[in-house]
């Protein structure tokens, strides 16, 4: 998506509501991954994450994102010192087209398979091109919120973990599309302290290998309570929005 020019930047007051904009809800319901941005000591860090979106939970009426991470990760260290995060989620999929060949410079992508216009062998584009690209509305949403590392062993952690695992358990057809990374063994293969290739059937059967990074005792649950954000479409139009908590007992999005 091209960056917005100054004339395209948002100049209106943000939309204020007790729920997320409908486009953001649709995007969160349809996307498979999001990008999590954390920061500590003015050093930013971005991670590609599986996630679960809930309009409300038994523990908060605020729209919430659930993720998991091992305590050894950099994102966990950043979250422990700075709970302010930004998320990027989008419902459009594309791959980088070849650049023009110039003297002394390799074209991008540098090599293709299957002749001109083919897919780069072993590239992320190969994974993305296997996804279903129908019904895309071509927006991206930046979401800002406050992250909380849920108390280990608590009732809340067990509840959030169960919701996250259920939301990231897929049938065999979906595993073929999303877990067959060109590097071999799936995007998440080898995580959760297992060697690549060890227990492959256990990791893949029925859940695409999610259990190894959701259910492990060493994996911590992180929830992000959404505060505000920005919607940008493929035309460069931008809208800001803010979530305000409802009254006592009132749940966001009417749930």
Secondary structure, DSSP 8 states (H G I E B T S, - for coil): -----GGGS--S--EEESS--HHHHHHHHH-SEEEEEEEETTEEEEEEEE-EEES-BTTBSS-EEEEEEETTSHHHHHHHH--EEEEEEES----------BTTB--SS---BSSTT-B-TT-HHHHHHTS--TT---EEEEEEEEEEE--TTSHHHHHHHHHHHHHT---HHHHHHHS--TTSS-TTTT-TT--TTTTHHHHHTTTTTTHHHHT-TTEEEEEEEEEEEEEEETT--EEEEEE---STT--GGG-
